[in-house]
């Protein structure tokens, strides 16, 4: 799935906050993202993987934290 397809899918699901993260990454404002791996960013596992892959391609370092942190 390319960037436009990911963004289109996010728009369908009204996930504007995630679209903002992608835009911030494109503009260089987002370089690191702390994330609880068991939660992810979106409920759809496949879409979550696509979003995280896209963010990594845009230069974002994903830092996984535990549920306890």
C-alpha positions, -999 to +999 in steps of 0.1 A: +000+000+000+015+034-010+012+066+010-019+078-008-037+046-002-028+046+035-040+082+038-072+074+019-079+045+042-073+067+072-097+093+058-124+066+053-121+058+090-120+095+101-085+091+117-074+127+112-050+125+141-030+098+124-030+117+091-016+147+111+012+125+123+021+115+088+020+151+076+042+162+105+067+134+096+067+146+060+075+181+071+102+170+094+084+179+126+081+143+138+113+124+142+105+100+171+073+084+182+068+065+215+043+037+211+030+009+232+034-020+208+005-039+221-018-010+214-005+004+181-019+035+165-050+022+149-073-008+157-069-024+123-038-045+125-029-044+088-036-006+086-015-001+118+014-020+101+011+001+070+010+034+090+041+024+110+060+013+079+051+047+062+063+066+092+095+047+093+100+054+055+095+091+064+124+089+089+105+085+121+121+064+148+095+042+166+103+038+202+084+009+218+075+013+255+059-012+278+024-010+291+039-001+325+056+031+313 
